[in-house]
């Protein structure tokens, strides 16, 4: 569901924005959240009694223990840092691509929406690459390859500044993020 919505939602949002207008899309988005809240509000989850909360001090202690554990293990630390860097890169890209589409490419919200879909398509491609390459290559190499693919995609996008290249570079960026996140999560779970 996450992959399908990542793939279809941005393109649909771009088309809806063009056909219905910005304000209508915000109203529609709000309505979907209200619908979702109403749909899950009737779900009852039966739970047994739980231990009383020990307060914020226990949260701080648990957090500190977790951070020390991760930083004390080189593999976990590098995997967590790589995953954070990959996710940071895609979030920065998501924020900057709107300005790029508007000011460099001089295109509409439709292209912006389809670029979100291109990221989702790239993530699907990256997922397939990760599963195939993980059999024969170390996960650390997949993380490095993913970071290089992200860097290459952003560099190509910045150099050429055309719609076709932007779409292809965006697919590459999505694939790179998938490689980084999947390989890093697999490394972390293995540890």
N, CA, C and O atoms as a DFTB+ gen file, in Angstrom:
764 C
 N C O
     1  1       0.833      -1.197       0.000
     2  2       0.000       0.000       0.000
     3  2       0.867       1.245       0.000
     4  3       0.573       2.207      -0.709
     5  1       1.937       1.235       0.794
     6  2       2.819       2.399       0.842
     7  2       3.444       2.652      -0.520
     8  3       3.488       3.794      -0.978
     9  1       3.935       1.587      -1.180
    10  2       4.561       1.758      -2.486
    11  2       3.553       2.247      -3.533
    12  3       3.877       3.114      -4.345
    13  1       2.353       1.702      -3.517
    14  2       1.342       2.107      -4.497
    15  2       0.942       3.565      -4.283
    16  3       0.822       4.322      -5.247
    17  1       0.735       3.964      -3.030
    18  2       0.377       5.360      -2.787
    19  2       1.536       6.291      -3.110
    20  3       1.317       7.400      -3.598
    21  1       2.767       5.859      -2.845
    22  2       3.940       6.671      -3.194
    23  2       4.018       6.844      -4.710
    24  3       4.463       7.881      -5.203
    25  1       3.591       5.841      -5.427
    26  2       3.658       5.866      -6.877
    27  2       2.528       6.684      -7.501
    28  3       2.768       7.464      -8.423
    29  1       1.310       6.516      -7.014
    30  2       0.151       7.122      -7.668
    31  2      -0.262       8.482      -7.106
    32  3      -0.725       9.340      -7.858
    33  1      -0.105       8.690      -5.823
    34  2      -0.630       9.895      -5.183
    35  2      -0.064      11.209      -5.711
    36  3      -0.842      12.117      -6.003
    37  1       1.265      11.356      -5.849
    38  2       1.763      12.656      -6.311
    39  2       1.262      13.035      -7.701
    40  3       0.892      14.187      -7.931
    41  1       1.245      12.085      -8.627
    42  2       0.744      12.384      -9.971
    43  2      -0.730      12.762      -9.944
    44  3      -1.157      13.701     -10.616
    45  1      -1.503      12.014      -9.155
    46  2      -2.928      12.342      -9.027
    47  2      -3.113      13.721      -8.408
    48  3      -3.992      14.479      -8.819
    49  1      -2.281      14.047      -7.418
    50  2      -2.379      15.365      -6.779
    51  2      -2.075      16.480      -7.771
    52  3      -2.739      17.517      -7.766
    53  1      -1.077      16.272      -8.619
    54  2      -0.759      17.277      -9.635
    55  2      -1.904      17.492     -10.605
    56  3      -2.233      18.628     -10.946
    57  1      -2.510      16.402     -11.050
    58  2      -3.648      16.519     -11.976
    59  2      -4.858      17.159     -11.293
    60  3      -5.536      18.001     -11.882
    61  1      -5.123      16.756     -10.055
    62  2      -6.249      17.347      -9.318
    63  2      -6.038      18.836      -9.075
    64  3      -6.979      19.622      -9.180
    65  1      -4.807      19.226      -8.751
    66  2      -4.519      20.637      -8.524
    67  2      -4.766      21.446      -9.792
    68  3      -5.306      22.551      -9.745
    69  1      -4.363      20.880     -10.920
    70  2      -4.574      21.589     -12.180
    71  2      -6.053      21.688     -12.527
    72  3      -6.511      22.728     -13.000
    73  1      -6.801      20.618     -12.295
    74  2      -8.208      20.626     -12.706
    75  2      -9.136      21.271     -11.674
    76  3     -10.113      21.918     -12.052
    77  1      -8.850      21.109     -10.382
    78  2      -9.748      21.638      -9.346
    79  2      -9.259      22.929      -8.705
    80  3     -10.047      23.677      -8.126
    81  1      -7.959      23.193      -8.809
    82  2      -7.380      24.371      -8.163
    83  2      -6.787      24.018      -6.811
    84  3      -7.128      23.002      -6.205
    85  1      -5.885      24.888      -6.351
    86  2      -5.159      24.644      -5.103
    87  2      -6.085      24.532      -3.901
    88  3      -6.008      23.564      -3.144
    89  1      -6.948      25.502      -3.723
    90  2      -7.807      25.551      -2.537
    91  2      -8.713      24.323      -2.454
    92  3      -8.882      23.751      -1.377
    93  1      -9.286      23.922      -3.563
    94  2     -10.154      22.742      -3.574
    95  2      -9.386      21.488      -3.169
    96  3      -9.920      20.619      -2.480
    97  1      -8.138      21.400      -3.600
    98  2      -7.334      20.223      -3.250
    99  2      -7.027      20.182      -1.760
   100  3      -6.997      19.103      -1.168
   101  1      -6.798      21.341      -1.143
   102  2      -6.592      21.352       0.308
   103  2      -7.867      20.915       1.037
   104  3      -7.798      20.189       2.029
   105  1      -9.022      21.353       0.549
   106  2     -10.288      20.908       1.151
   107  2     -10.462      19.398       0.979
   108  3     -10.856      18.700       1.913
   109  1     -10.167      18.910      -0.206
   110  2     -10.276      17.482      -0.482
   111  2      -9.310      16.683       0.391
   112  3      -9.678      15.634       0.921
   113  1      -8.085      17.168       0.544
   114  2      -7.099      16.494       1.391
   115  2      -7.587      16.444       2.837
   116  3      -7.469      15.415       3.502
   117  1      -8.129      17.546       3.314
   118  2      -8.674      17.582       4.672
   119  2      -9.818      16.580       4.830
   120  3      -9.923      15.900       5.850
   121  1     -10.663      16.499       3.820
   122  2     -11.794      15.563       3.872
   123  2     -11.315      14.116       3.924
   124  3     -11.928      13.290       4.601
   125  1     -10.229      13.794       3.218
   126  2      -9.730      12.417       3.266
   127  2      -9.218      12.063       4.659
   128  3      -9.378      10.927       5.104
   129  1      -8.608      13.016       5.347
   130  2      -8.162      12.760       6.722
   131  2      -9.355      12.591       7.656
   132  3      -9.338      11.727       8.533
   133  1     -10.384      13.404       7.473
   134  2     -11.592      13.262       8.290
   135  2     -12.252      11.905       8.037
   136  3     -12.693      11.245       8.978
   137  1     -12.322      11.488       6.771
   138  2     -12.882      10.184       6.436
   139  2     -12.084       9.067       7.112
   140  3     -12.654       8.139       7.686
   141  1     -10.759       9.174       7.032
   142  2      -9.898       8.167       7.638
   143  2     -10.105       8.115       9.152
   144  3     -10.204       7.033       9.731
   145  1     -10.167       9.268       9.781
   146  2     -10.393       9.321      11.231
   147  2     -11.733       8.684      11.589
   148  3     -11.831       7.939      12.564
   149  1     -12.757       8.977      10.803
   150  2     -14.079       8.396      11.070
   151  2     -14.056       6.881      10.867
   152  3     -14.679       6.135      11.623
   153  1     -13.332       6.438       9.842
   154  2     -13.284       5.002       9.544
   155  2     -12.602       4.210      10.653
   156  3     -13.024       3.096      10.963
   157  1     -11.568       4.761      11.248
   158  2     -10.858       4.004      12.285
   159  2     -11.378       4.287      13.693
   160  3     -10.996       3.598      14.639
   161  1     -12.236       5.280      13.843
   162  2     -12.716       5.623      15.191
   163  2     -13.576       4.523      15.801
   164  3     -13.670       4.421      17.024
   165  1     -14.193       3.714      14.982
   166  2     -15.044       2.645      15.499
   167  2     -14.313       1.351      15.781
   168  3     -14.918       0.392      16.260
   169  1     -13.026       1.304      15.496
   170  2     -12.256       0.083      15.731
   171  2     -11.923      -0.008      17.213
   172  3     -11.352       0.915      17.794
   173  1     -12.288      -1.127      17.807
   174  2     -11.986      -1.342      19.223
   175  2     -10.832      -2.323      19.340
   176  3     -10.851      -3.403      18.750
   177  1      -9.846      -1.937      20.098
   178  2      -8.693      -2.806      20.337
   179  2      -8.723      -3.198      21.806
   180  3      -8.640      -2.360      22.703
   181  1      -8.843      -4.492      22.016
   182  2      -8.872      -4.995      23.388
   183  2      -7.448      -5.161      23.885
   184  3      -6.623      -5.808      23.239
   185  1      -7.171      -4.581      25.021
   186  2      -5.848      -4.696      25.623
   187  2      -5.995      -5.094      27.078
   188  3      -6.940      -4.702      27.763
   189  1      -5.042      -5.876      27.526
   190  2      -5.006      -6.244      28.928
   191  2      -4.395      -5.119      29.747
   192  3      -3.955      -4.112      29.192
   193  1      -4.367      -5.277      31.030
   194  2      -3.778      -4.237      31.877
   195  2      -2.281      -4.089      31.580
   196  3      -1.592      -5.068      31.291
   197  1      -1.801      -2.862      31.656
   198  2      -0.391      -2.589      31.390
   199  2       0.287      -2.060      32.641
   200  3      -0.360      -1.568      33.565
   201  1       1.599      -2.173      32.644
   202  2       2.393      -1.665      33.748
   203  2       2.321      -0.134      33.745
   204  3       2.325       0.489      32.684
   205  1       2.257       0.447      34.897
   206  2       2.174       1.902      35.003
   207  2       3.417       2.546      34.397
   208  3       4.523       2.020      34.528
   209  1       3.233       3.669      33.743
   210  2       4.336       4.395      33.125
   211  2       5.291       4.918      34.195
   212  3       4.876       5.353      35.269
   213  1       6.566       4.862      33.873
   214  2       7.559       5.330      34.825
   215  2       7.933       6.783      34.577
   216  3       8.838       7.301      35.231
   217  1       7.262       7.449      33.654
   218  2       7.494       8.869      33.429
   219  2       8.579       9.151      32.415
   220  3       9.131       8.253      31.780
   221  1       8.863      10.443      32.287
   222  2       9.799      10.914      31.274
   223  2      11.227      10.451      31.549
   224  3      12.011      10.295      30.614
   225  1      11.570      10.234      32.788
   226  2      12.931       9.783      33.121
   227  2      13.230       8.433      32.481
   228  3      14.340       8.207      31.999
   229  1      12.247       7.535      32.473
   230  2      12.481       6.226      31.855
   231  2      12.618       6.347      30.343
   232  3      13.371       5.591      29.729
   233  1      11.907       7.279      29.742
   234  2      12.031       7.501      28.304
   235  2      13.438       7.992      27.982
   236  3      14.065       7.511      27.038
   237  1      13.934       8.945      28.762
   238  2      15.295       9.467      28.552
   239  2      16.335       8.359      28.727
   240  3      17.277       8.249      27.943
   241  1      16.152       7.551      29.753
   242  2      17.092       6.465      30.015
   243  2      17.089       5.462      28.868
   244  3      18.149       5.071      28.377
   245  1      15.893       5.045      28.438
   246  2      15.790       4.096      27.321
   247  2      16.400       4.676      26.045
   248  3      17.089       3.971      25.308
   249  1      16.149       5.951      25.789
   250  2      16.681       6.602      24.603
   251  2      18.212       6.622      24.656
   252  3      18.876       6.287      23.675
   253  1      18.760       7.012      25.793
   254  2      20.213       7.073      25.951
   255  2      20.841       5.693      25.779
   256  3      21.891       5.565      25.150
   257  1      20.204       4.656      26.335
   258  2      20.712       3.291      26.174
   259  2      20.705       2.877      24.705
   260  3      21.658       2.269      24.218
   261  1      19.633       3.209      24.012
   262  2      19.537       2.872      22.592
   263  2      20.594       3.579      21.763
   264  3      21.210       2.967      20.890
   265  1      20.811       4.863      22.024
   266  2      21.824       5.623      21.287
   267  2      23.214       5.048      21.563
   268  3      24.007       4.872      20.638
   269  1      23.512       4.754      22.837
   270  2      24.820       4.168      23.179
   271  2      25.009       2.817      22.494
   272  3      26.103       2.501      22.025
   273  1      23.943       2.023      22.439
   274  2      24.036       0.720      21.787
   275  2      24.349       0.872      20.304
   276  3      25.219       0.181      19.774
   277  1      23.641       1.775      19.639
   278  2      23.854       1.990      18.204
   279  2      25.245       2.546      17.946
   280  3      25.960       2.042      17.080
   281  1      25.641       3.580      18.688
   282  2      26.949       4.192      18.461
   283  2      28.102       3.277      18.860
   284  3      29.220       3.438      18.372
   285  1      27.839       2.325      19.738
   286  2      28.859       1.380      20.155
   287  2      29.102       0.256      19.159
   288  3      30.043      -0.522      19.316
   289  1      28.273       0.169      18.155
   290  2      28.398      -0.873      17.133
   291  2      28.646      -0.180      15.796
   292  3      27.770       0.520      15.288
   293  1      29.826      -0.370      15.228
   294  2      30.201       0.341      14.008
   295  2      29.229       0.082      12.855
   296  3      28.884       1.001      12.112
   297  1      28.794      -1.155      12.710
   298  2      27.875      -1.489      11.618
   299  2      26.543      -0.774      11.817
   300  3      26.012      -0.174      10.883
   301  1      26.003      -0.838      13.034
   302  2      24.727      -0.169      13.311
   303  2      24.849       1.340      13.138
   304  3      23.969       1.980      12.563
   305  1      25.935       1.899      13.635
   306  2      26.121       3.351      13.544
   307  2      26.203       3.805      12.090
   308  3      25.568       4.790      11.712
   309  1      26.984       3.092      11.270
   310  2      27.101       3.503       9.864
   311  2      25.805       3.265       9.105
   312  3      25.443       4.061       8.239
   313  1      25.096       2.177       9.416
   314  2      23.823       1.912       8.746
   315  2      22.790       2.976       9.123
   316  3      22.064       3.470       8.260
   317  1      22.721       3.328      10.413
   318  2      21.767       4.354      10.851
   319  2      22.108       5.704      10.237
   320  3      21.214       6.431       9.803
   321  1      23.383       6.043      10.197
   322  2      23.801       7.310       9.601
   323  2      23.510       7.338       8.102
   324  3      23.057       8.355       7.577
   325  1      23.767       6.236       7.419
   326  2      23.489       6.162       5.980
   327  2      22.001       6.285       5.697
   328  3      21.592       6.991       4.775
   329  1      21.194       5.594       6.495
   330  2      19.754       5.669       6.299
   331  2      19.258       7.091       6.564
   332  3      18.422       7.606       5.821
   333  1      19.768       7.720       7.615
   334  2      19.379       9.099       7.915
   335  2      19.788      10.036       6.783
   336  3      19.026      10.926       6.405
   337  1      20.994       9.836       6.241
   338  2      21.465      10.682       5.144
   339  2      20.616      10.490       3.892
   340  3      20.273      11.462       3.218
   341  1      20.277       9.250       3.581
   342  2      19.435       8.990       2.411
   343  2      18.050       9.596       2.554
   344  3      17.531      10.200       1.615
   345  1      17.451       9.436       3.730
   346  2      16.128      10.020       3.962
   347  2      16.191      11.543       3.986
   348  3      15.279      12.208       3.494
   349  1      17.267      12.103       4.556
   350  2      17.453      13.549       4.549
   351  2      17.554      14.057       3.107
   352  3      16.952      15.070       2.752
   353  1      18.322      13.341       2.284
   354  2      18.495      13.746       0.890
   355  2      17.168      13.760       0.146
   356  3      16.883      14.699      -0.598
   357  1      16.353      12.726       0.340
   358  2      15.084      12.682      -0.388
   359  2      14.115      13.739       0.125
   360  3      13.316      14.267      -0.648
   361  1      14.172      14.056       1.415
   362  2      13.296      15.112       1.951
   363  2      13.741      16.483       1.452
   364  3      12.902      17.326       1.137
   365  1      15.054      16.715       1.374
   366  2      15.556      17.974       0.810
   367  2      15.166      18.078      -0.659
   368  3      14.725      19.128      -1.127
   369  1      15.333      16.984      -1.370
   370  2      14.949      16.951      -2.779
   371  2      13.467      17.285      -2.918
   372  3      13.081      18.066      -3.787
   373  1      12.640      16.693      -2.063
   374  2      11.202      16.951      -2.116
   375  2      10.859      18.419      -1.916
   376  3       9.937      18.942      -2.542
   377  1      11.604      19.077      -1.042
   378  2      11.358      20.502      -0.805
   379  2      11.892      21.362      -1.949
   380  3      11.247      22.333      -2.345
   381  1      13.044      21.020      -2.474
   382  2      13.681      21.841      -3.503
   383  2      13.111      21.618      -4.897
   384  3      13.192      22.509      -5.743
   385  1      12.541      20.454      -5.149
   386  2      12.068      20.155      -6.497
   387  2      10.907      21.058      -6.908
   388  3      10.740      21.356      -8.091
   389  1      10.110      21.491      -5.942
   390  2       9.010      22.408      -6.268
   391  2       9.562      23.719      -6.836
   392  3       9.053      24.231      -7.833
   393  1      10.590      24.250      -6.206
   394  2      11.219      25.477      -6.692
   395  2      11.886      25.224      -8.042
   396  3      11.800      26.062      -8.940
   397  1      12.543      24.089      -8.190
   398  2      13.201      23.729      -9.447
   399  2      12.194      23.672     -10.596
   400  3      12.438      24.215     -11.673
   401  1      11.065      23.013     -10.356
   402  2      10.034      22.891     -11.392
   403  2       9.491      24.269     -11.762
   404  3       9.310      24.578     -12.940
   405  1       9.236      25.088     -10.755
   406  2       8.654      26.409     -11.003
   407  2       9.653      27.380     -11.630
   408  3       9.343      28.028     -12.630
   409  1      10.856      27.486     -11.046
   410  2      11.778      28.553     -11.431
   411  2      12.797      28.164     -12.503
   412  3      13.234      29.027     -13.264
   413  1      13.180      26.912     -12.583
   414  2      14.188      26.492     -13.572
   415  2      13.503      25.911     -14.813
   416  3      13.805      26.296     -15.942
   417  1      12.580      24.980     -14.581
   418  2      11.899      24.342     -15.716
   419  2      10.695      25.145     -16.213
   420  3      10.230      24.938     -17.333
   421  1      10.192      26.056     -15.383
   422  2       9.010      26.869     -15.720
   423  2       7.817      25.993     -16.103
   424  3       7.132      26.232     -17.098
   425  1       7.597      24.975     -15.279
   426  2       6.513      24.025     -15.515
   427  2       5.451      24.156     -14.430
   428  3       5.574      24.974     -13.518
   429  1       4.407      23.339     -14.544
   430  2       3.247      23.436     -13.666
   431  2       3.276      22.411     -12.539
   432  3       4.205      21.615     -12.407
   433  1       2.230      22.465     -11.741
   434  2       2.081      21.519     -10.634
   435  2       1.901      20.094     -11.141
   436  3       2.159      19.140     -10.406
   437  1       1.463      19.938     -12.382
   438  2       1.294      18.595     -12.932
   439  2       2.651      17.888     -12.998
   440  3       2.761      16.729     -12.597
   441  1       3.683      18.571     -13.497
   442  2       5.018      17.966     -13.547
   443  2       5.519      17.696     -12.134
   444  3       6.102      16.645     -11.872
   445  1       5.297      18.629     -11.234
   446  2       5.722      18.433      -9.847
   447  2       5.098      17.162      -9.275
   448  3       5.777      16.376      -8.615
   449  1       3.816      16.964      -9.526
   450  2       3.141      15.759      -9.056
   451  2       3.703      14.508      -9.694
   452  3       3.899      13.499      -9.017
   453  1       3.965      14.561     -10.986
   454  2       4.514      13.392     -11.666
   455  2       5.943      13.089     -11.226
   456  3       6.372      11.936     -11.281
   457  1       6.682      14.097     -10.795
   458  2       8.015      13.834     -10.264
   459  2       7.931      13.079      -8.938
   460  3       8.791      12.253      -8.633
   461  1       6.902      13.361      -8.161
   462  2       6.664      12.565      -6.950
   463  2       6.382      11.112      -7.313
   464  3       6.850      10.191      -6.642
   465  1       5.622      10.919      -8.369
   466  2       5.353       9.570      -8.861
   467  2       6.642       8.927      -9.374
   468  3       6.859       7.730      -9.184
   469  1       7.497       9.724     -10.023
   470  2       8.777       9.201     -10.522
   471  2       9.664       8.737      -9.364
   472  3      10.359       7.728      -9.487
   473  1       9.646       9.460      -8.248
   474  2      10.395       9.012      -7.065
   475  2       9.860       7.655      -6.614
   476  3      10.638       6.751      -6.313
   477  1       8.539       7.510      -6.565
   478  2       7.933       6.233      -6.175
   479  2       8.302       5.118      -7.135
   480  3       8.581       3.997      -6.712
   481  1       8.305       5.421      -8.430
   482  2       8.716       4.427      -9.431
   483  2      10.178       4.037      -9.222
   484  3      10.533       2.860      -9.286
   485  1      11.014       5.032      -8.973
   486  2      12.421       4.759      -8.702
   487  2      12.602       3.906      -7.459
   488  3      13.472       3.036      -7.425
   489  1      11.791       4.146      -6.438
   490  2      11.887       3.345      -5.226
   491  2      11.489       1.895      -5.499
   492  3      12.076       0.971      -4.937
   493  1      10.495       1.698      -6.358
   494  2      10.149       0.325      -6.747
   495  2      11.300      -0.341      -7.488
   496  3      11.620      -1.503      -7.234
   497  1      11.917       0.393      -8.399
   498  2      13.068      -0.129      -9.136
   499  2      14.213      -0.430      -8.161
   500  3      14.851      -1.479      -8.245
   501  1      14.462       0.500      -7.242
   502  2      15.525       0.311      -6.254
   503  2      15.271      -0.880      -5.356
   504  3      16.209      -1.579      -4.971
   505  1      14.020      -1.120      -5.019
   506  2      13.671      -2.283      -4.208
   507  2      14.032      -3.569      -4.938
   508  3      14.583      -4.496      -4.346
   509  1      13.719      -3.617      -6.216
   510  2      14.060      -4.802      -7.015
   511  2      15.575      -4.957      -7.153
   512  3      16.103      -6.065      -7.060
   513  1      16.268      -3.842      -7.374
   514  2      17.732      -3.892      -7.455
   515  2      18.334      -4.388      -6.148
   516  3      19.246      -5.214      -6.147
   517  1      17.818      -3.880      -5.045
   518  2      18.349      -4.265      -3.732
   519  2      18.187      -5.756      -3.496
   520  3      19.107      -6.419      -3.016
   521  1      17.014      -6.284      -3.835
   522  2      16.797      -7.710      -3.580
   523  2      17.680      -8.573      -4.474
   524  3      18.148      -9.626      -4.040
   525  1      17.916      -8.149      -5.706
   526  2      18.773      -8.922      -6.605
   527  2      20.243      -8.794      -6.241
   528  3      20.974      -9.785      -6.233
   529  1      20.678      -7.575      -5.941
   530  2      22.101      -7.334      -5.674
   531  2      22.525      -7.814      -4.294
   532  3      23.698      -8.116      -4.079
   533  1      21.587      -7.886      -3.357
   534  2      21.934      -8.281      -1.988
   535  2      22.443      -9.713      -1.918
   536  3      23.149     -10.076      -0.978
   537  1      22.097     -10.510      -2.884
   538  2      22.547     -11.911      -2.896
   539  2      24.038     -12.029      -3.185
   540  3      24.693     -12.958      -2.713
   541  1      24.574     -11.091      -3.959
   542  2      25.961     -11.231      -4.400
   543  2      26.889     -10.113      -3.921
   544  3      28.099     -10.189      -4.133
   545  1      26.345      -9.086      -3.284
   546  2      27.173      -7.962      -2.861
   547  2      26.943      -7.646      -1.387
   548  3      25.846      -7.853      -0.868
   549  1      27.969      -7.149      -0.719
   550  2      27.784      -6.738       0.681
   551  2      26.809      -5.562       0.775
   552  3      26.776      -4.698      -0.101
   553  1      26.041      -5.544       1.817
   554  2      25.053      -4.476       2.002
   555  2      25.702      -3.096       2.092
   556  3      25.105      -2.095       1.693
   557  1      26.920      -3.049       2.615
   558  2      27.630      -1.776       2.693
   559  2      27.862      -1.204       1.291
   560  3      27.803       0.009       1.091
   561  1      28.125      -2.089       0.326
   562  2      28.315      -1.637      -1.055
   563  2      27.001      -1.131      -1.642
   564  3      26.995      -0.184      -2.428
   565  1      25.894      -1.757      -1.265
   566  2      24.587      -1.287      -1.744
   567  2      24.292       0.099      -1.202
   568  3      23.753       0.945      -1.915
   569  1      24.640       0.336       0.051
   570  2      24.420       1.668       0.633
   571  2      25.251       2.700      -0.123
   572  3      24.740       3.756      -0.496
   573  1      26.528       2.401      -0.351
   574  2      27.399       3.322      -1.095
   575  2      26.879       3.548      -2.504
   576  3      26.878       4.676      -2.997
   577  1      26.440       2.481      -3.150
   578  2      25.897       2.598      -4.517
   579  2      24.651       3.472      -4.527
   580  3      24.465       4.294      -5.424
   581  1      23.807       3.291      -3.533
   582  2      22.607       4.111      -3.443
   583  2      22.930       5.580      -3.255
   584  3      22.306       6.440      -3.876
   585  1      23.913       5.878      -2.392
   586  2      24.306       7.275      -2.170
   587  2      24.891       7.878      -3.449
   588  3      24.619       9.032      -3.778
   589  1      25.698       7.089      -4.167
   590  2      26.256       7.568      -5.434
   591  2      25.160       7.809      -6.465
   592  3      25.225       8.776      -7.225
   593  1      24.158       6.942      -6.496
   594  2      23.051       7.106      -7.441
   595  2      22.247       8.371      -7.122
   596  3      21.832       9.089      -8.032
   597  1      22.030       8.640      -5.842
   598  2      21.342       9.879      -5.451
   599  2      22.160      11.091      -5.898
   600  3      21.627      12.017      -6.510
   601  1      23.455      11.076      -5.588
   602  2      24.324      12.200      -5.963
   603  2      24.346      12.394      -7.478
   604  3      24.271      13.522      -7.966
   605  1      24.449      11.283      -8.222
   606  2      24.469      11.353      -9.679
   607  2      23.153      11.941     -10.206
   608  3      23.165      12.806     -11.083
   609  1      22.020      11.468      -9.669
   610  2      20.723      11.974     -10.119
   611  2      20.571      13.463      -9.890
   612  3      20.092      14.183     -10.766
   613  1      20.973      13.929      -8.722
   614  2      20.854      15.362      -8.420
   615  2      21.805      16.173      -9.291
   616  3      21.441      17.248      -9.768
   617  1      23.026      15.667      -9.505
   618  2      23.992      16.363     -10.354
   619  2      23.494      16.474     -11.792
   620  3      23.566      17.546     -12.392
   621  1      22.992      15.376     -12.344
   622  2      22.476      15.381     -13.715
   623  2      21.286      16.327     -13.830
   624  3      21.171      17.073     -14.802
   625  1      20.417      16.295     -12.851
   626  2      19.250      17.173     -12.835
   627  2      19.695      18.637     -12.870
   628  3      19.146      19.439     -13.626
   629  1      20.693      18.982     -12.048
   630  2      21.162      20.365     -11.975
   631  2      21.889      20.806     -13.242
   632  3      21.772      21.958     -13.661
   633  1      22.636      19.894     -13.848
   634  2      23.416      20.254     -15.044
   635  2      22.530      20.478     -16.250
   636  3      22.702      21.466     -16.965
   637  1      21.584      19.581     -16.492
   638  2      20.835      19.626     -17.742
   639  2      19.552      20.445     -17.675
   640  3      19.222      21.122     -18.649
   641  1      18.825      20.413     -16.583
   642  2      17.652      21.256     -16.422
   643  2      16.591      21.128     -17.495
   644  3      15.995      22.128     -17.896
   645  1      16.342      19.911     -17.968
   646  2      15.252      19.699     -18.917
   647  2      14.231      18.758     -18.280
   648  3      14.546      18.041     -17.330
   649  1      13.021      18.766     -18.802
   650  2      11.958      17.951     -18.228
   651  2      12.283      16.464     -18.327
   652  3      12.161      15.743     -17.336
   653  1      12.691      15.997     -19.492
   654  2      12.990      14.565     -19.659
   655  2      14.106      14.102     -18.730
   656  3      13.998      13.061     -18.081
   657  1      15.175      14.885     -18.677
   658  2      16.295      14.530     -17.813
   659  2      15.857      14.574     -16.352
   660  3      16.271      13.732     -15.555
   661  1      15.029      15.544     -16.000
   662  2      14.547      15.652     -14.626
   663  2      13.749      14.419     -14.228
   664  3      13.913      13.911     -13.119
   665  1      12.892      13.933     -15.113
   666  2      12.107      12.731     -14.817
   667  2      13.032      11.531     -14.621
   668  3      12.888      10.788     -13.649
   669  1      13.976      11.340     -15.534
   670  2      14.906      10.208     -15.416
   671  2      15.787      10.327     -14.171
   672  3      16.022       9.337     -13.477
   673  1      16.274      11.540     -13.889
   674  2      17.111      11.748     -12.708
   675  2      16.315      11.502     -11.433
   676  3      16.852      10.984     -10.454
   677  1      15.046      11.867     -11.442
   678  2      14.197      11.666     -10.273
   679  2      13.964      10.176     -10.028
   680  3      13.937       9.733      -8.880
   681  1      13.797       9.412     -11.088
   682  2      13.669       7.957     -10.944
   683  2      14.954       7.393     -10.339
   684  3      14.904       6.540      -9.453
   685  1      16.107       7.872     -10.822
   686  2      17.391       7.416     -10.277
   687  2      17.530       7.774      -8.801
   688  3      18.031       6.969      -8.016
   689  1      17.098       8.957      -8.420
   690  2      17.173       9.388      -7.022
   691  2      16.314       8.475      -6.150
   692  3      16.751       8.042      -5.084
   693  1      15.103       8.184      -6.596
   694  2      14.230       7.272      -5.846
   695  2      14.842       5.891      -5.705
   696  3      14.756       5.274      -4.643
   697  1      15.461       5.402      -6.777
   698  2      16.120       4.091      -6.723
   699  2      17.274       4.112      -5.728
   700  3      17.464       3.160      -4.971
   701  1      18.039       5.192      -5.731
   702  2      19.151       5.316      -4.795
   703  2      18.689       5.325      -3.347
   704  3      19.295       4.682      -2.489
   705  1      17.619       6.052      -3.081
   706  2      17.092       6.090      -1.716
   707  2      16.637       4.702      -1.283
   708  3      16.892       4.292      -0.150
   709  1      15.974       3.982      -2.163
   710  2      15.531       2.624      -1.824
   711  2      16.721       1.727      -1.521
   712  3      16.686       0.958      -0.560
   713  1      17.774       1.812      -2.326
   714  2      18.965       1.008      -2.065
   715  2      19.541       1.315      -0.679
   716  3      19.873       0.403       0.079
   717  1      19.655       2.591      -0.362
   718  2      20.224       2.994       0.932
   719  2      19.360       2.501       2.078
   720  3      19.853       1.863       3.009
   721  1      18.067       2.798       2.007
   722  2      17.180       2.479       3.129
   723  2      17.046       0.969       3.318
   724  3      17.107       0.482       4.447
   725  1      16.867       0.234       2.241
   726  2      16.681      -1.221       2.363
   727  2      17.950      -1.885       2.879
   728  3      17.899      -2.708       3.792
   729  1      19.095      -1.525       2.289
   730  2      20.338      -2.137       2.740
   731  2      20.658      -1.757       4.180
   732  3      21.109      -2.599       4.957
   733  1      20.429      -0.495       4.542
   734  2      20.711      -0.062       5.916
   735  2      19.781      -0.748       6.909
   736  3      20.225      -1.189       7.969
   737  1      18.497      -0.843       6.577
   738  2      17.564      -1.526       7.479
   739  2      17.923      -2.994       7.626
   740  3      17.841      -3.542       8.725
   741  1      18.319      -3.639       6.534
   742  2      18.699      -5.042       6.589
   743  2      19.940      -5.227       7.464
   744  3      20.008      -6.158       8.267
   745  1      20.917      -4.338       7.305
   746  2      22.109      -4.396       8.150
   747  2      21.740      -4.232       9.624
   748  3      22.221      -4.974      10.481
   749  1      20.887      -3.261       9.906
   750  2      20.496      -2.994      11.294
   751  2      19.736      -4.174      11.879
   752  3      19.977      -4.557      13.024
   753  1      18.836      -4.747      11.122
   754  2      18.076      -5.904      11.626
   755  2      18.979      -7.107      11.831
   756  3      18.775      -7.888      12.760
   757  1      19.981      -7.261      10.965
   758  2      20.920      -8.363      11.121
   759  2      21.753      -8.234      12.394
   760  3      22.135      -9.236      12.999
   761  1      22.025      -7.014      12.786
   762  2      22.783      -6.792      14.007
   763  2      21.903      -6.967      15.233
   764  3      22.377      -6.816      16.360
